[in-house]
Amino acid sequence: MKALVYQGPGAISWEEKPKPLIKEPTDSIIRILKTTICGTDLHIRKGDLPDVKEGTILGHEGVGIIEEVGSSVINFKKGDHVLISCITSCGKCEYCKMAMYSHCEKGGWILGNLIDGCQAEYVRIPFADNSLYPIPAGADEEALVMLSDILPTGFECGVLNGQVKPGDTIAIVGAGPIGMAALLTSQFYSPAVIIMIDMDDNRLNVAKTFGATHIINSSKENALEKVMSITNNKGVDTAIEAVGVPATFELCETLVGAGGHLANIGVHGKSVVLHMETLWSRNITITTRLVDTSTTPMLYKIVQSGKIDPKKLITHRFKLDQIIEAYDTFGNAGKEKALKVILNNEIK
């Protein structure tokens, strides 16, 4: 089969790899129909995640058709149409019983990280019964790909950890796909003010159409001063960091008001400065999280109902064998006006 392979910092290749085989009775083999590229994949390509070994197939999102199941899989069979969760869970360990699936002792975020992932014609999914979701007939595959990762990530790591409440004032720093997912799902809780901060006018204008009440281009104006003018110098109730670089995290530290929450979503490859000299007395809660996908079933129902449409995050579509071009487009999002890309596998 063909697959997108990590070759070390800055290097990826589209090459021939062995088709995956069943290794454990709980495994399944999925023929990928649609997948996508995550901001985390860009961090891996840069070398920000040293645990990812050279030769690993990247990707942790997608939908597909089951080609084969192990002898212990009971919820799925060959031919089933399924959504792949970015988090693999055994369902039995201490962390899984706490619904902290991201720390599953035998799984967690392993796809495209510690084991071969979904940016390929086929992928092996461990613990299939707990790591796949059935797709009903007629469902929109492209919308459901957004449920593999970005929608639960924005919701769990940003909105839930940030304890967004009705009437709150929130700031989301980073108008990429994850920031947009936090923007969409924060509206479940009716915040009064949603401030989106980014350096890209196109993304900010899109955020406005998605429900942001205020937009700030931090390359053109002082984000802190603007936020303080909006909040009567109180700061925001929740600041959501959705980029993963020191400057944006430290900006969030300045934006959050007394008693507020700073919810980190971004994948950080470098250390940040924690300004305890200004934070220690302000009753601030800082949270970090790797998505657990515990909310995926609920989000699945909301997407199916049409209450939110994550498909509108998709800006570019490619064939799977155009994935290098897709990485270039996604990696130059400002120039290409890209949010989320969809890769279609056209195996006959």
C-alpha positions as a Markdown table, in Angstrom:
| # | Residue | x | y | z |
|---|---|---|---|---|
| 1 | Met | 0.0 | 0.0 | 0.0 |
| 2 | Lys | 1.0 | 3.7 | -0.2 |
| 3 | Ala | 1.4 | 5.8 | 3.0 |
| 4 | Leu | 2.7 | 9.1 | 4.2 |
| 5 | Val | 5.9 | 8.4 | 6.2 |
| 6 | Tyr | 7.8 | 10.6 | 8.7 |
| 7 | Gln | 11.5 | 10.6 | 7.9 |
| 8 | Gly | 12.8 | 12.8 | 10.7 |
| 9 | Pro | 12.5 | 16.5 | 11.4 |
| 10 | Gly | 11.3 | 18.4 | 8.3 |
| 11 | Ala | 11.0 | 15.3 | 6.1 |
| 12 | Ile | 8.0 | 13.3 | 5.0 |
| 13 | Ser | 7.5 | 11.0 | 2.0 |
| 14 | Trp | 4.7 | 9.2 | 0.1 |
| 15 | Glu | 6.0 | 5.7 | -0.3 |
| 16 | Glu | 5.2 | 2.0 | -0.5 |
| 17 | Lys | 4.7 | 0.3 | 2.9 |
| 18 | Pro | 3.5 | -3.2 | 3.8 |
| 19 | Lys | -0.3 | -3.5 | 4.2 |
| 20 | Pro | -1.0 | -3.9 | 8.0 |
| 21 | Leu | -2.0 | -7.2 | 9.4 |
| 22 | Ile | -4.0 | -8.3 | 12.4 |
| 23 | Lys | -1.6 | -8.6 | 15.4 |
| 24 | Glu | -4.0 | -9.0 | 18.3 |
| 25 | Pro | -7.5 | -10.5 | 18.4 |
| 26 | Thr | -8.9 | -7.1 | 19.3 |
| 27 | Asp | -7.5 | -5.5 | 16.1 |
| 28 | Ser | -9.3 | -4.4 | 13.0 |
| 29 | Ile | -7.9 | -3.5 | 9.5 |
| 30 | Ile | -9.6 | -0.4 | 8.0 |
| 31 | Arg | -9.5 | 0.6 | 4.3 |
| 32 | Ile | -9.3 | 4.4 | 4.5 |
| 33 | Leu | -11.9 | 6.3 | 2.6 |
| 34 | Lys | -11.2 | 9.8 | 3.9 |
| 35 | Thr | -8.6 | 11.3 | 6.2 |
| 36 | Thr | -7.1 | 14.7 | 7.0 |
| 37 | Ile | -4.0 | 16.5 | 8.3 |
| 38 | Cys | -3.9 | 17.8 | 11.9 |
| 39 | Gly | -1.9 | 20.7 | 13.3 |
| 40 | Thr | -0.2 | 18.0 | 15.5 |
| 41 | Asp | 1.1 | 16.4 | 12.3 |
| 42 | Leu | 2.8 | 19.7 | 11.4 |
| 43 | His | 4.4 | 19.7 | 14.9 |
| 44 | Ile | 5.6 | 16.1 | 14.3 |
| 45 | Arg | 7.0 | 17.1 | 10.9 |
| 46 | Lys | 8.9 | 20.0 | 12.5 |
| 47 | Gly | 10.4 | 17.5 | 15.1 |
| 48 | Asp | 8.5 | 18.9 | 18.1 |
| 49 | Leu | 7.5 | 15.4 | 19.2 |
| 50 | Pro | 10.7 | 13.3 | 19.6 |
| 51 | Asp | 8.8 | 10.1 | 20.6 |
| 52 | Val | 7.7 | 9.8 | 16.9 |
| 53 | Lys | 10.2 | 7.5 | 15.3 |
| 54 | Glu | 11.5 | 7.7 | 11.7 |
| 55 | Gly | 9.5 | 5.4 | 9.5 |
| 56 | Thr | 6.2 | 6.0 | 11.3 |
| 57 | Ile | 3.1 | 6.5 | 9.1 |
| 58 | Leu | 1.4 | 9.7 | 10.3 |
| 59 | Gly | -2.2 | 10.6 | 10.8 |
| 60 | His | -4.9 | 9.9 | 13.5 |
| 61 | Glu | -8.2 | 10.8 | 11.8 |
| 62 | Gly | -10.5 | 9.3 | 9.3 |
| 63 | Val | -13.4 | 7.2 | 8.1 |
| 64 | Gly | -13.2 | 3.9 | 6.3 |
| 65 | Ile | -14.5 | 0.4 | 5.7 |
| 66 | Ile | -13.5 | -2.6 | 7.8 |
| 67 | Glu | -11.5 | -5.1 | 5.8 |
| 68 | Glu | -10.8 | -7.6 | 8.6 |
| 69 | Val | -11.4 | -8.0 | 12.3 |
| 70 | Gly | -9.7 | -10.0 | 15.0 |
| 71 | Ser | -11.3 | -13.0 | 16.6 |
| 72 | Ser | -12.3 | -11.0 | 19.8 |
| 73 | Val | -14.0 | -8.1 | 18.0 |
| 74 | Ile | -17.7 | -8.3 | 18.7 |
| 75 | Asn | -19.2 | -4.9 | 17.8 |
| 76 | Phe | -17.9 | -4.7 | 14.2 |
| 77 | Lys | -17.6 | -7.0 | 11.2 |
| 78 | Lys | -16.0 | -6.9 | 7.7 |
| 79 | Gly | -17.7 | -4.3 | 5.5 |
| 80 | Asp | -18.9 | -2.0 | 8.3 |
| 81 | His | -18.6 | 1.7 | 7.6 |
| 82 | Val | -16.7 | 3.3 | 10.6 |
| 83 | Leu | -15.3 | 6.5 | 12.1 |
| 84 | Ile | -11.8 | 6.2 | 13.6 |
| 85 | Ser | -11.2 | 7.9 | 16.9 |
| 86 | Cys | -7.8 | 9.6 | 17.3 |
| 87 | Ile | -7.6 | 8.0 | 20.8 |
| 88 | Thr | -7.3 | 4.2 | 21.2 |
| 89 | Ser | -8.7 | 2.7 | 24.4 |
| 90 | Cys | -8.7 | -0.8 | 25.8 |
| 91 | Gly | -11.7 | 0.0 | 28.0 |
| 92 | Lys | -10.4 | -2.0 | 30.9 |
| 93 | Cys | -7.4 | -0.3 | 32.5 |
| 94 | Glu | -7.5 | 2.1 | 35.4 |
| 95 | Tyr | -7.5 | 5.2 | 33.2 |
| 96 | Cys | -10.1 | 4.0 | 30.8 |
| 97 | Lys | -12.4 | 3.3 | 33.8 |
| 98 | Met | -11.9 | 7.0 | 34.7 |
| 99 | Ala | -12.9 | 7.9 | 31.1 |
| 100 | Met | -9.3 | 9.3 | 30.7 |
| 101 | Tyr | -8.9 | 7.3 | 27.5 |
| 102 | Ser | -5.9 | 9.5 | 26.4 |
| 103 | His | -3.9 | 7.8 | 29.1 |
| 104 | Cys | -5.0 | 4.2 | 28.4 |
| 105 | Glu | -2.2 | 2.0 | 29.5 |
| 106 | Lys | -2.3 | 0.1 | 26.2 |
| 107 | Gly | -3.5 | 2.8 | 23.9 |
| 108 | Gly | -4.1 | 6.5 | 24.2 |
| 109 | Trp | -2.9 | 8.7 | 21.4 |
| 110 | Ile | -0.8 | 6.1 | 19.6 |
| 111 | Leu | -2.1 | 6.4 | 16.0 |
| 112 | Gly | 0.5 | 8.3 | 13.9 |
| 113 | Asn | 2.5 | 8.7 | 17.0 |
| 114 | Leu | 3.7 | 5.5 | 18.5 |
| 115 | Ile | 2.2 | 3.2 | 15.9 |
| 116 | Asp | 1.4 | 3.6 | 12.2 |
| 117 | Gly | -1.5 | 5.9 | 11.5 |
| 118 | Cys | -4.3 | 6.8 | 9.1 |
| 119 | Gln | -2.6 | 8.8 | 6.3 |
| 120 | Ala | -2.4 | 5.6 | 4.3 |
| 121 | Glu | -4.5 | 3.3 | 2.2 |
| 122 | Tyr | -5.0 | 0.9 | 5.1 |
| 123 | Val | -4.6 | 1.2 | 8.9 |
| 124 | Arg | -4.6 | -1.2 | 11.8 |
| 125 | Ile | -6.8 | -0.1 | 14.7 |
| 126 | Pro | -6.1 | -1.8 | 18.1 |
| 127 | Phe | -9.1 | -2.3 | 20.4 |
| 128 | Ala | -11.6 | -1.9 | 17.6 |
| 129 | Asp | -14.6 | -2.3 | 19.8 |
| 130 | Asn | -13.7 | 0.8 | 21.9 |
| 131 | Ser | -11.9 | 2.9 | 19.2 |
| 132 | Leu | -14.3 | 2.9 | 16.3 |
| 133 | Tyr | -17.9 | 4.3 | 15.8 |
| 134 | Pro | -20.4 | 2.9 | 13.4 |
| 135 | Ile | -21.5 | 5.3 | 10.6 |
| 136 | Pro | -25.2 | 5.2 | 9.6 |
| 137 | Ala | -26.2 | 5.0 | 6.0 |
| 138 | Gly | -26.3 | 8.4 | 4.3 |
| 139 | Ala | -24.1 | 10.2 | 6.9 |
| 140 | Asp | -21.8 | 12.9 | 5.6 |
| 141 | Glu | -18.3 | 11.4 | 5.7 |
| 142 | Glu | -16.5 | 14.7 | 5.5 |
| 143 | Ala | -18.3 | 16.1 | 8.5 |
| 144 | Leu | -17.6 | 13.0 | 10.5 |
| 145 | Val | -13.9 | 13.2 | 9.9 |
| 146 | Met | -14.0 | 16.3 | 12.0 |
| 147 | Leu | -15.2 | 14.1 | 14.9 |
| 148 | Ser | -12.1 | 12.0 | 14.8 |
| 149 | Asp | -10.1 | 14.7 | 16.6 |
| 150 | Ile | -10.6 | 18.4 | 16.2 |
| 151 | Leu | -14.2 | 18.7 | 17.4 |
| 152 | Pro | -13.8 | 16.8 | 20.7 |
| 153 | Thr | -10.4 | 18.3 | 21.2 |
| 154 | Gly | -11.7 | 21.9 | 20.9 |
| 155 | Phe | -14.6 | 21.0 | 23.1 |
| 156 | Glu | -12.9 | 19.0 | 25.8 |
| 157 | Cys | -9.5 | 20.7 | 26.1 |
| 158 | Gly | -10.8 | 24.2 | 25.5 |
| 159 | Val | -14.5 | 24.6 | 26.3 |
| 160 | Leu | -15.0 | 22.1 | 29.1 |
| 161 | Asn | -11.6 | 22.6 | 30.7 |
| 162 | Gly | -12.2 | 26.4 | 30.4 |
| 163 | Gln | -15.5 | 26.0 | 32.2 |
| 164 | Val | -17.3 | 28.2 | 29.8 |
| 165 | Lys | -20.7 | 29.4 | 31.2 |
| 166 | Pro | -23.7 | 31.4 | 29.9 |
| 167 | Gly | -22.8 | 35.1 | 29.8 |
| 168 | Asp | -19.1 | 34.6 | 30.0 |
| 169 | Thr | -16.5 | 36.5 | 28.0 |
| 170 | Ile | -14.0 | 34.2 | 26.3 |
| 171 | Ala | -10.9 | 34.7 | 24.2 |
| 172 | Ile | -9.6 | 32.1 | 21.8 |
| 173 | Val | -6.1 | 32.7 | 20.7 |
| 174 | Gly | -5.5 | 30.9 | 17.4 |
| 175 | Ala | -8.1 | 30.8 | 14.6 |
| 176 | Gly | -6.9 | 27.5 | 13.1 |
| 177 | Pro | -9.1 | 24.4 | 12.9 |
| 178 | Ile | -8.8 | 23.6 | 16.6 |
| 179 | Gly | -9.6 | 27.2 | 17.6 |
| 180 | Met | -12.5 | 27.2 | 15.2 |
| 181 | Ala | -13.8 | 23.9 | 16.8 |
| 182 | Ala | -13.6 | 25.6 | 20.3 |
| 183 | Leu | -15.5 | 28.6 | 18.8 |
| 184 | Leu | -18.3 | 26.4 | 17.4 |
| 185 | Thr | -18.6 | 24.2 | 20.5 |
| 186 | Ser | -18.3 | 27.1 | 23.0 |
| 187 | Gln | -21.7 | 28.3 | 21.7 |
| 188 | Phe | -23.4 | 25.3 | 23.4 |
| 189 | Tyr | -23.0 | 27.4 | 26.6 |
| 190 | Ser | -24.0 | 30.8 | 25.3 |
| 191 | Pro | -21.1 | 33.0 | 26.2 |
| 192 | Ala | -21.9 | 36.6 | 25.8 |
| 193 | Val | -18.6 | 37.6 | 24.2 |
| 194 | Ile | -16.3 | 35.5 | 22.0 |
| 195 | Ile | -13.1 | 37.2 | 21.0 |
| 196 | Met | -11.0 | 35.5 | 18.4 |
| 197 | Ile | -7.3 | 36.5 | 18.1 |
| 198 | Asp | -5.1 | 35.5 | 15.2 |
| 199 | Met | -2.6 | 37.1 | 12.7 |
| 200 | Asp | -4.5 | 36.0 | 9.6 |
| 201 | Asp | -7.4 | 38.3 | 8.4 |
| 202 | Asn | -9.0 | 35.5 | 6.3 |
| 203 | Arg | -9.3 | 33.2 | 9.3 |
| 204 | Leu | -10.6 | 36.0 | 11.5 |
| 205 | Asn | -13.2 | 36.9 | 8.9 |
| 206 | Val | -14.3 | 33.2 | 8.8 |
| 207 | Ala | -14.4 | 33.2 | 12.6 |
| 208 | Lys | -16.8 | 36.1 | 12.5 |
| 209 | Thr | -19.2 | 34.0 | 10.3 |
| 210 | Phe | -18.9 | 31.1 | 12.8 |
| 211 | Gly | -20.0 | 33.2 | 15.7 |
| 212 | Ala | -17.1 | 35.3 | 17.0 |
| 213 | Thr | -18.4 | 38.6 | 18.4 |
| 214 | His | -15.0 | 40.3 | 18.1 |
| 215 | Ile | -11.9 | 39.7 | 16.1 |
| 216 | Ile | -8.4 | 40.9 | 16.7 |
| 217 | Asn | -5.4 | 40.7 | 14.4 |
| 218 | Ser | -2.6 | 40.6 | 16.8 |
| 219 | Ser | -0.1 | 41.5 | 14.1 |
| 220 | Lys | -1.8 | 44.8 | 13.5 |
| 221 | Glu | -3.1 | 45.9 | 16.9 |
| 222 | Asn | -2.3 | 45.3 | 20.6 |
| 223 | Ala | -4.3 | 42.3 | 21.5 |
| 224 | Leu | -4.1 | 42.9 | 25.3 |
| 225 | Glu | -5.2 | 46.5 | 25.0 |
| 226 | Lys | -8.1 | 45.6 | 22.7 |
| 227 | Val | -9.3 | 42.8 | 25.0 |
| 228 | Met | -9.1 | 45.1 | 28.0 |
| 229 | Ser | -11.1 | 47.7 | 26.2 |
| 230 | Ile | -13.8 | 45.1 | 25.4 |
| 231 | Thr | -13.9 | 43.8 | 29.0 |
| 232 | Asn | -13.7 | 47.1 | 30.9 |
| 233 | Asn | -10.1 | 46.2 | 32.0 |
| 234 | Lys | -11.3 | 43.0 | 33.8 |
| 235 | Gly | -9.9 | 40.5 | 31.4 |
| 236 | Val | -11.7 | 37.4 | 30.1 |
| 237 | Asp | -13.4 | 34.6 | 32.0 |
| 238 | Thr | -11.8 | 32.0 | 29.9 |
| 239 | Ala | -8.7 | 32.3 | 27.6 |
| 240 | Ile | -8.2 | 29.3 | 25.3 |
| 241 | Glu | -4.7 | 28.7 | 23.8 |
| 242 | Ala | -5.1 | 27.0 | 20.5 |
| 243 | Val | -1.7 | 27.4 | 18.8 |
| 244 | Gly | 1.1 | 25.8 | 20.8 |
| 245 | Val | 3.9 | 28.4 | 20.8 |
| 246 | Pro | 5.2 | 30.4 | 23.8 |
| 247 | Ala | 4.0 | 33.8 | 22.6 |
| 248 | Thr | 0.3 | 32.7 | 22.5 |
| 249 | Phe | 0.4 | 31.0 | 25.8 |
| 250 | Glu | 2.0 | 34.0 | 27.5 |
| 251 | Leu | -0.6 | 36.2 | 25.8 |
| 252 | Cys | -3.4 | 34.1 | 27.4 |
| 253 | Glu | -1.7 | 34.7 | 30.8 |
| 254 | Thr | -2.2 | 38.4 | 30.3 |
| 255 | Leu | -5.8 | 38.2 | 29.0 |
| 256 | Val | -7.4 | 36.1 | 31.7 |
| 257 | Gly | -9.2 | 38.0 | 34.5 |
| 258 | Ala | -9.3 | 37.4 | 38.2 |
| 259 | Gly | -11.0 | 34.0 | 39.0 |
| 260 | Gly | -10.7 | 33.0 | 35.3 |
| 261 | His | -9.5 | 30.0 | 33.4 |
| 262 | Leu | -6.6 | 29.5 | 31.0 |
| 263 | Ala | -7.3 | 26.4 | 29.0 |
| 264 | Asn | -4.4 | 25.1 | 26.9 |
| 265 | Ile | -5.1 | 23.1 | 23.8 |
| 266 | Gly | -2.0 | 23.7 | 21.7 |
| 267 | Val | 0.8 | 21.2 | 21.3 |
| 268 | His | 3.9 | 22.8 | 22.7 |
| 269 | Gly | 7.4 | 21.8 | 21.5 |
| 270 | Lys | 9.1 | 24.5 | 23.5 |
| 271 | Ser | 8.9 | 25.7 | 27.1 |
| 272 | Val | 6.9 | 28.8 | 28.1 |
| 273 | Val | 7.3 | 31.3 | 30.8 |
| 274 | Leu | 4.8 | 31.0 | 33.6 |
| 275 | His | 4.4 | 34.5 | 35.0 |
| 276 | Met | 3.7 | 33.6 | 38.6 |
| 277 | Glu | 4.8 | 37.1 | 39.7 |
| 278 | Thr | 1.5 | 38.4 | 38.2 |
| 279 | Leu | -0.7 | 35.2 | 38.4 |
| 280 | Trp | -0.2 | 34.0 | 42.0 |
| 281 | Ser | -2.8 | 36.3 | 43.6 |
| 282 | Arg | -5.5 | 36.2 | 40.9 |
| 283 | Asn | -7.3 | 32.9 | 41.5 |
| 284 | Ile | -6.4 | 31.7 | 38.0 |
| 285 | Thr | -6.9 | 28.1 | 37.0 |
| 286 | Ile | -4.6 | 26.7 | 34.3 |
| 287 | Thr | -5.5 | 23.5 | 32.6 |
| 288 | Thr | -3.8 | 21.1 | 30.2 |
| 289 | Arg | -5.3 | 18.1 | 28.5 |
| 290 | Leu | -4.9 | 15.6 | 25.8 |
| 291 | Val | -8.3 | 14.9 | 24.2 |
| 292 | Asp | -10.0 | 11.8 | 25.7 |
| 293 | Thr | -12.8 | 11.7 | 23.1 |
| 294 | Ser | -15.2 | 10.9 | 25.9 |
| 295 | Thr | -17.6 | 13.5 | 24.3 |
| 296 | Thr | -17.5 | 12.0 | 20.8 |
| 297 | Pro | -20.9 | 10.1 | 21.1 |
| 298 | Met | -22.6 | 13.3 | 22.3 |
| 299 | Leu | -20.9 | 15.4 | 19.5 |
| 300 | Tyr | -21.8 | 12.7 | 17.0 |
| 301 | Lys | -25.5 | 13.2 | 17.8 |
| 302 | Ile | -25.2 | 17.0 | 17.6 |
| 303 | Val | -23.5 | 16.8 | 14.2 |
| 304 | Gln | -26.1 | 14.3 | 12.9 |
| 305 | Ser | -28.9 | 16.6 | 14.1 |
| 306 | Gly | -27.5 | 19.5 | 12.1 |
| 307 | Lys | -27.1 | 21.8 | 15.2 |
| 308 | Ile | -23.5 | 22.4 | 14.1 |
| 309 | Asp | -21.9 | 21.8 | 10.8 |
| 310 | Pro | -18.1 | 21.0 | 11.1 |
| 311 | Lys | -18.0 | 20.4 | 7.4 |
| 312 | Lys | -17.7 | 24.2 | 6.9 |
| 313 | Leu | -14.2 | 24.0 | 8.4 |
| 314 | Ile | -13.1 | 22.2 | 5.2 |
| 315 | Thr | -11.5 | 24.5 | 2.7 |
| 316 | His | -9.4 | 22.1 | 0.4 |
| 317 | Arg | -9.8 | 18.6 | -1.0 |
| 318 | Phe | -7.1 | 16.4 | -2.4 |
| 319 | Lys | -6.7 | 12.8 | -3.5 |
| 320 | Leu | -4.8 | 10.7 | -1.0 |
| 321 | Asp | -1.8 | 10.4 | -3.3 |
| 322 | Gln | -1.6 | 14.2 | -3.4 |
| 323 | Ile | -0.9 | 14.3 | 0.3 |
| 324 | Ile | 2.5 | 16.0 | 0.0 |
| 325 | Glu | 0.8 | 18.9 | -1.8 |
| 326 | Ala | -1.9 | 18.9 | 0.9 |
| 327 | Tyr | 0.8 | 19.2 | 3.6 |
| 328 | Asp | 2.3 | 22.1 | 1.8 |
| 329 | Thr | -1.1 | 23.8 | 1.5 |
| 330 | Phe | -2.0 | 23.1 | 5.1 |
| 331 | Gly | 1.4 | 24.2 | 6.3 |
| 332 | Asn | 1.0 | 27.5 | 4.4 |
| 333 | Ala | -2.5 | 28.2 | 5.7 |
| 334 | Gly | -2.3 | 31.9 | 5.6 |
| 335 | Lys | -1.2 | 32.1 | 2.0 |
| 336 | Glu | -3.5 | 29.3 | 0.9 |
| 337 | Lys | -6.5 | 30.4 | 3.0 |
| 338 | Ala | -6.6 | 26.9 | 4.4 |
| 339 | Leu | -8.5 | 25.5 | 7.4 |
| 340 | Lys | -9.1 | 21.8 | 7.2 |
| 341 | Val | -8.1 | 19.6 | 4.2 |
| 342 | Ile | -9.8 | 16.4 | 3.2 |
| 343 | Leu | -7.9 | 13.5 | 1.5 |
| 344 | Asn | -9.9 | 11.1 | -0.5 |
| 345 | Asn | -8.7 | 7.5 | -1.0 |
| 346 | Glu | -9.9 | 6.2 | -4.4 |
| 347 | Ile | -8.9 | 2.6 | -4.1 |
| 348 | Lys | -11.0 | 0.6 | -6.6 |
